[in-house]
Amino acid sequence: MIISFNPAIFKTQDDDIQSILADILVELLKDNHFIDPSSIANIFFDNDNKYIFNQNKIAQSHLSDAKRQNLKDYIEKKIHQNLTKLYRNHLTHLPIGNNSGEIHPQDAYKILTERSKIIVENGINDWKFVWGICQKYSNSKIKRKSIYKLLNKAISQEMIEPDHAGGIGDVLKITERWINADRYHNIYQYKLMAIFDSDREIRNGFKTPHIDKIGFFKKREIKNIQESDYEYEPNDLIIWHILYKRKIENYIPLDILFEKAPLITQAQKSDLLSKSESDLDFIDYNKDNIGQIDIKEEFPKMFLDNFSYRLLEQRCEHHKVRIELPDGTIEEISEIEQILLKIAKII
């Protein structure tokens, strides 16, 4: 996340707020988040660019000598580091202050220190999908690689973790539980995300049967679902994503599937190769078309195998998504990138 400060908050006489601001500054020293250099000049430096924060009551009353020196070194370094356009476009901005539209320091500290959580249908298996695509895209040559490297770091350091819903039916129940938990009080929209299967197939006209779940996240009743309803919007309950394809296994490239399905026959391979990419999006994999295999157990492992992100890009080439950047620019990306960019919003 990108942190900025309203300079007025550092003039507060409230000792509790001073203390929590000191805690935020110490947390920033861990370099897990970014600080907007344009917001700190008037707080830490005088008109001659001399560092003056050591004279601030917050530094004097709530920071040790060692922490004051560490903070000085950190700020003097960060004031000269411009944030990249990619970071500004794709990471969450956290303006800390007391005014409307700003985040109270107490809530901001929780946002910076609490682990983020992704609610998935199966915490063990579905997490391998998230972990696998993150690894591949963080080692890619793709434009937004630097964002995915941050995400890979967050997962590796357990700053973000999965939560097991026990199936699609409990995704809403688990989400509500965390929204109402003290741990995420006032901050859940910054720390939670849900990912779930669409279960779209020919029998339901390629429309998801989970309209109630989408309505829950969009905070409104949906009777006749439209394509636009499948998209997350900033005012939704939390960040969420419903897969375009039927299930996670439908994202596996056929080359990888053929390697990892030990009992698949040549006839079954030929039949799958004859299908269009769209057909493969909604196929129900089972022993009749790939041989005997534990789909729930084995398919997620495939995402951790050593293959190029390009195979996933190719698998999603026919259903690109459009994203709008803060400056109004529209870009087309794969759904896999869309998922990763949504996750990046909560780290």
N, C-alpha and C positions, 0 to 999 in steps of 0.2 A: 504494500500500500504506500501511497505518497502522502506524507504528513505536512500540513501547513498550519501556521498559528496566526490567530488574530493577536497582534502585539498587545492589545488592551488587556488580555487575560493575564499577562505577566505583571500587571500593576495591581492585581487584586490584593486586598488586605485579609482575605479569608485564609486562615492558616491551613485548613483542610485542602483547599484547592491548590495552595502553594505546594503542599506536600505531594499531591498527586501529580502536579506538573513536574516536580523533581523526579518522581518515579518514571514518568514518560520520557524525560530526557535521558535517564539512565538506561531505560529500555532501548532507546534509539542507538546507544553505543554498541549494541549487539549486531547492528547492521543487517537486521532482518527486514527492515523497512527503509524507505527513502524519505528524505526531508526536502521540501521545496526550498531551494536557496533564496528565492525571491521573497519568502515570508519571514526570514530570520534576520535580515540585515539590521533592521531598526531595533531588534530585541537584543542582539549580542554585540553590536558595534556602534561607536559614535560617528559623528560626521567626518571624522578623520580616519575612519576605518580601524580605529583602535578597539580591541576587545575589552568590553566593559561589564560583561555579565557577572563576573566575580563579585561585583559590588551590589548586585541585585539581592534582595532579601531572600529569595528562593534559594540562591546559591549559598548564601551565608548561613541560613538556618537549616537547610535540608540536604545539603551535599557536603561530604567530607572533603578534605583537602585533595585527596587522591582523585575523587570523582570530579571535582572542579577542574583539575588539570586535564583529566581524560576528556571531559566535555569540551574544554577549550581546544584541545588538539583536534577533536572530532569536528567541531563547528568551523574551525579555521581551514580544515580540509574540505568540508562539504560546501562551504560558501562559494568555492571556485568550481564545483562540479555541476555542470548543467545536466538536467534530466533529459534523456533521449525522447524523441517524439513517440517512439513505440511505447515507452513506459507511460508517458502522459496519455496516450490514446487508450491503453488497455488495462492499466492498473487503477484500482479504486482510489479516489482522492478523499482525504480525511481532514477537513478543516476544523481545527480545534479552537473553541471559544465559547462564549456565553450567549451569543446572539442567535436569533432565529436562523435556521439553516446551518448552524454550526454544531459540532459534537462536543458535549460537555466533557471536560477532562476526565471525569470518573468513568464515563462510558468509553471514551477514547482509550484509556489504559486497558480496559477489558478487551476491547477490539484488538489491541496490539499484542496482548499476552495470551489470550485464550486460543486453544487449538481450533482451527476451522474443521468443519465436519461435512462430509458428503454422504447423504443417505441413499443407499443402494438396496436393491431387492435382496441380494445375497452378499454379505459383507466380505466373505473370503474370496469367492469366485469373481464377482463383478469388479472387485478392487483390482484384480489382475488385469482387467481390461483398461482401467484408468491408468494404472502404473505402467503398463506396457506401452500405451500410446504416448504417454508422457516421456518415457525413456527414448522412444524412437524419434520424436519430434524435437527433443532437446539436443539430439546428436545429428540433426539434419542440416541441410543448407538452405532451409526455408527462411523467408523474410523475417518472420516473427520468432526465430530461434531463441533470441535473448529472453523473451517472455517465458518460453517453455523451459529454459534452463533455470529460471527462478522457481518455476513450478516444481521442477525435478528436485531442486534443493529443498523446497518446503516439504515435499513428501519424504525425502530421505531423512530429514531432521525431525520428522513426525510433527511438523507444525500444522499438518492437515491429516485427517484420519477418516476412515470409513465408518459408517454405522449400519448394522445389519437390520433390515426391515423384516426379514423372514418371508418375503414374497410381496408381490404388488399390492395385495390387500392391506398390508400394514404400513405402507409408505406414508400415508396420511397420518396414521396414528403416531408413528415415530416422529414425524415432523412436528406435529402438535405438541408432543411431549417435550421436545427440545425448545420450541418457541416459548413454552411456559416455564421452562427450567430457569432457576436463578442464574445459572452459568451464562445464559444468553439473554438475560433480561435487558431489554432496550437495544440489544445489538444483534439480534438473530439475523436481520436482513444483511448484515455484513459478514456473517460467519457460517451460514448454512447454505447447502445446495442439495438438490435431489435429482437423481438420474433414474429413469425407469424405461422399461421396454414399451414399445407402442403396441405390440401384438397385432399389427395390421396384417391382413391376409385377404385372399380372394373371397373367402366366405363372408367377410364383413365389409366387402366393397372397398377394401384398403383404408377403412376408417377405424381409428382406434376404438376399442371398447371401453377405454379409460377416460371417458369424457368428464366424469365426476372428479377425477384427479386433476385434470387440467382446470376445471372450474374452481377447485379448491385453491390452486396456486394463483389463479387469476382473480380470485375474490369475487366471483360472480357466477350465476347459473348459466350453463350453456345447454341449450336444447338441440339445436342443429349446428354441429361443429363445422367451422370453416377453416380453410388452410391457414389463415392468419391466427387462429386460436392456438395452433401448435407452437407459436413463437413466444418466447419469454419477452416481457416488457419491463422496463425499469420500475414501474409501480406495482408489480406483482408481489405476492407475499414474500417469497424468497427467490433466489436464483434457482431455476429448474431447467431440466432438459428431458424431453421425451424423444427417444430414438426414432429416426426416420425409418430405418429398417425394422423388420419384425422383432428381432432380438439381437443380443450382442454377437451370437455366433454367425449372424448374417453378414458381419463385417470382415470375417476371415477371408483372405484371398484364396482362390481355389488351389493355387500352387502349394500353399502352406497346408491347406486341408488335406490334399492328396498325400503329402509327406507324413502327416500325423494321424491319419485314419488307417490303422493297420489292416483292417478287413475289407476295405473298399475294393470293389471289383473293377476291372477295366470297363465293363459295360456301364457301371454306375458313373465312372469318370467321364465316359463319352457322353452320357446323358446330361450330366451337369455342364459340361463344356458346350453343349448345344443350346443351353438356356441363355437368355439375355441377362444383362446386369440387373435389370428391373425384376426379372423372374427370381433371380438369386436373392434379391432384397427381402422377399416375403416367403421364401420356401421354408417348409417345416422339415428341418433335418432330422432323420431317423434311420433306423437300421435298413429300411427299404431303399434308401438312396445313398447312404454312406457306409453301410455295414454296421456291425455291432460296436458301439462306442458310448461311453458315459458322457453325454453332451454337456451336462451341467458342470462336470468335473474337468473334462479334457479340453473343451473349447477355450475357456478363459486362459488356460496355460499357454495356448498357442500365441497369444498376444505378447508373451514374454520371450518368445523365441527370437533368434537373431535374424531378422529380415528388415529390409529397408522400409522407411515410412512411405516411400513412393508407391509401394503396393497398396497401402491403405488409401493414398490419394487417388490412385486409379480406381479402386473399388467404390469410391464416392464421387467420381468425376461427373457422373450423370445427374447428380442432385446437389449441385453447388448451392450455397446459401449466400445471401447478401447481408453485409453488416455496414452500419453507418458510423463513421468516425466522428469525434467531437466537432471537427471543422465542416461537417456535412458531406464529406467525401464518402462515396459508396464503393466498397470492395467486395469481390466475390472470393469466397474461400470454401474449403471442404467442410463437411459437417464435423469431421474429427477436429479440425482446428477450432471450429465454433465451440465445441465442448471444452477444449483446453482453455480457450479465452474466457469462457464463463467461469471455469475453476479459478483462473488467475485473479478474478475479481474478489475472491475471498481469502487471498493469502497476504 
